[in-house]
């Protein structure tokens, strides 16, 4: 029985290409879903000022190439100050109000879990 090695190599390449395309589609779909969930988590967990909570409402997600970036579109200058704390004008410090790091950890963990689940099917 003769085996066509050229045909075998072509079939292996075709299957690998198919798997790569399916994996890329899964990554993009899951990333978009998880990014949207991350925005909702940040909106819920961000500090809210007594007058309205504009900072919390400003969280959004945008696509940059194949990546999804969660950012605060209107109050981006406050994110570092609130997350890390800052010095006061007349001395002393304002305590950090950590709200981004915990959401980031949950989003990354959820993305990895969903991707593993999707690729194992």
C-alpha positions in Angstrom: 0.0 0.0 0.0 1.5 3.3 -1.1 1.2 6.5 1.0 1.3 9.9 -0.6 3.5 12.0 1.7 2.8 15.2 -0.1 -1.0 14.7 0.4 -0.5 13.9 4.1 1.5 17.1 4.6 -1.2 19.1 2.8 -3.9 17.6 4.9 -2.0 18.3 8.2 -1.5 21.9 7.1 -5.2 22.2 6.2 -6.3 20.9 9.6 -3.9 23.1 11.5 -5.1 26.1 9.5 -8.8 25.2 10.3 -8.0 24.8 14.0 -6.1 28.2 14.0 -9.1 29.9 12.4 -11.5 28.4 14.9 -9.3 29.3 17.8 -9.0 32.9 16.6 -12.8 33.2 16.3 -13.2 31.8 19.8 -10.7 34.1 21.3 -12.3 37.2 19.7 -15.8 36.2 20.7 -14.9 35.4 24.3 -12.7 38.5 24.6 -15.6 40.7 23.5 -18.0 39.1 25.9 -15.6 39.3 28.9 -14.7 42.9 28.1 -18.3 43.9 28.2 -18.7 42.1 31.5 -15.6 43.9 32.8 -17.1 47.2 32.0 -20.3 46.4 33.9 -18.2 45.2 36.9 -16.3 48.5 36.9 -19.4 50.5 36.7 -20.8 48.7 39.7 -17.6 48.8 41.8 -16.2 52.2 41.0 -16.3 54.9 43.6 -19.3 57.2 43.2 -19.3 60.8 44.2 -22.3 62.0 46.2 -23.4 64.2 43.3 -23.9 61.7 40.5 -21.3 59.0 39.9 -20.1 60.3 36.5 -16.7 58.5 37.0 -18.4 55.1 37.3 -20.7 55.7 34.3 -17.8 56.6 32.0 -16.3 53.0 31.7 -16.4 51.6 28.2 -14.7 49.2 26.0 -13.1 49.8 22.6 -11.5 47.6 20.0 -7.9 48.3 19.1 -6.7 45.9 16.4 -7.7 42.5 17.7 -7.6 43.6 21.4 -10.4 44.9 23.5 -9.4 47.8 25.8 -11.5 48.8 28.9 -11.0 52.4 29.7 -12.7 55.4 31.4 -13.5 57.7 28.4 -14.3 60.9 30.3 -12.4 60.7 33.6 -9.2 58.8 32.6 -7.0 61.1 34.7 -8.8 60.0 37.9 -8.2 56.2 37.4 -4.6 56.3 38.7 -5.3 58.8 41.5 -8.2 56.7 42.8 -6.6 53.3 42.4 -3.2 54.3 43.9 -4.0 57.2 46.2 -2.3 60.6 46.0 -0.8 63.5 48.0 -3.0 66.3 49.2 -2.2 70.0 48.5 -1.6 70.9 52.1 0.2 67.7 53.1 -1.0 64.2 53.9 -2.4 61.6 51.5 -5.7 60.5 50.1 -6.1 56.7 50.6 -6.3 54.5 47.6 -9.7 53.2 46.6 -8.7 50.0 44.8 -11.4 49.1 42.3 -9.7 48.3 39.0 -7.2 45.6 40.0 -9.8 43.2 41.5 -11.9 43.5 38.4 -8.9 42.9 36.1 -8.0 39.7 38.0 -11.6 38.4 37.7 -11.8 39.3 34.0 -8.5 37.6 33.2 -9.4 34.5 35.2 -12.8 34.3 33.5 -11.3 34.8 30.0 -8.9 31.9 30.6 -11.6 29.6 32.0 -14.0 30.4 29.1 -11.3 29.9 26.5 -10.2 26.5 28.0 -13.8 25.4 28.1 -14.4 26.5 24.5 -11.3 24.9 23.1 -11.8 21.6 24.9 -15.1 21.0 23.1 
